[in-house]
Amino acid sequence: MRQVPVFAPHFDMLENELIAKCLQSGWVAQGPMVAEFEKMVADYEGVKHGVAVTSCTTAIHLALVAMGLESKHDVLIPSFTFIATANAVEYTGATAVLVDVRTDTYCIDTVFLEKYIDERYVKNANVWVNRKTGKELWGVIPVGLFGICADIHEVNRIAKQYNIHVLEDNACALGANIDGVHEGGFGNPTCLSFHARKSITTGEGGMVLTNDTDLANTIRKLRTHGASVSATERHAGRGFLMPNFDELGYNYRMTDVQGAMGVAQMRKYNTILEKKRAVAKRYDDMLTAVPFLQIPTTPSRQSHTYQSYVCMVDYVAMGCKTIEEGNLLRNKLMAFLEDNGVSTRQGTHAVHMLGYYRNRYGYKPNELPGAYACDKLSIAIPLYADLSTSDQDYVIETLKSGI
Ligand SMILES: *Cc1c(COP(=O)(O)O)cnc(C)c1O
């Protein structure tokens, strides 16, 4: 039987070549390859600084610490995201407060967001205070999900109005843009992921992008134990003395082996993107008439980068009365596809329904109806640069015969 994975990274000899070069040089910890990778990503996104770290989770964590997040704060996060976005907030002792998403773009619902702040927070001097817990509203983390940007202009407007910070989680959105302006270009620091399942990969890895030189320097310092001189600088000069450590830092450094892989992947990113867009276009053309599927939306003024191709099962069109009934049908469809060698996933999960957040904060599933629906009805089907036409046809045929 044919086996089609939901995703496969795109590798060729270039990764081997650059990784071998790195091994031959004898320098495998963070060094010149990471620096080159940082520059490539920052240049591509049109941002001054890229700071590579071990994952997007640690990128978000460091950015939050560097931006001044403390345990007295609340941070608003769309519930339909990967749990890491919220966890990074909770590491600092601050509270991740989950808000709703739109079921068309899967990104933060800005109408809900503004209403939520008005209802749950009260203004005290220049700070918005949580009416129930007394925590101060610090900011919001919009998430660019599955390859598009969130509605950043609207998020920025709201953030300005309430005087709060914005940090973007663009783990899945390398190269996404609004009117040609890439993420990182909207005035906010932004975090990327290079996990195996993302647009390009270093196995595990992440990066903070920012135009703010002071912030970039703080993050560079925090990723290496708070050392006041980086190891690279130390080795370039006279390296026999240890640097000073005047604040609590972390070891979140990316290795040069990963940096080499990242450089190889970045050199090909335009090709990878072109191939993925062609695959997505074929899906769009061939699935748009399938009554039980809502194909991915590309918001106006954006161009999709298709980290994943995530559809929604249209439960009403399938004759279901409730989302729960629709959920059973979606799961049956996914099981049918799996039995026929086609791998799928739900888009991501609704974080407010996951044990840690539900138990700690007492969320009810229907409190965030958009995120709940996306959790129960979304389905990511196979999409990657090297997906063959015949495998894609097989996915489409199997999908159509599944319900
Ligand atoms: C994958 C992902 C993360 C976590 O990225 P890692 O590099 O695995 O830590 C965070 N946020 C979103 C939206 C993601 O999709």
The ligand as an SDF file (V2000), in Angstrom:
LIG
                    3D

 15 15  0  0  0  0  0  0  0  0999 V2000
    5.8770   24.5390   16.6970 C   0  0  0  0  0  0  0  0  0  0  0  0
    5.3200   25.6910   17.3870 C   0  0  0  0  0  0  0  0  0  0  0  0
    5.9110   26.2110   18.5440 C   0  0  0  0  0  0  0  0  0  0  0  0
    7.0590   25.5490   19.2220 C   0  0  0  0  0  0  0  0  0  0  0  0
    8.1910   25.4900   18.4460 O   0  0  0  0  0  0  0  0  0  0  0  0
    9.4580   24.6200   18.9490 P   0  0  0  0  0  0  0  0  0  0  0  0
   10.5610   25.0840   18.0770 O   0  0  0  0  0  0  0  0  0  0  0  0
    9.0970   23.1900   18.7520 O   0  0  0  0  0  0  0  0  0  0  0  0
    9.6740   24.9590   20.3780 O   0  0  0  0  0  0  0  0  0  0  0  0
    5.3880   27.3500   19.0920 C   0  0  0  0  0  0  0  0  0  0  0  0
    4.3050   27.9560   18.5590 N   0  0  0  0  0  0  0  0  0  0  0  0
    3.6960   27.4770   17.4640 C   0  0  0  0  0  0  0  0  0  0  0  0
    2.5270   28.2000   16.8940 C   0  0  0  0  0  0  0  0  0  0  0  0
    4.1700   26.3190   16.8540 C   0  0  0  0  0  0  0  0  0  0  0  0
    3.5400   25.8290   15.7840 O   0  0  0  0  0  0  0  0  0  0  0  0
  1  2  1  0
  2  3  1  0
  2 14  2  0
  3  4  1  0
  3 10  2  0
  4  5  1  0
  5  6  1  0
  6  7  2  0
  6  8  1  0
  6  9  1  0
 10 11  1  0
 11 12  2  0
 12 13  1  0
 12 14  1  0
 14 15  1  0
M  END
$$$$
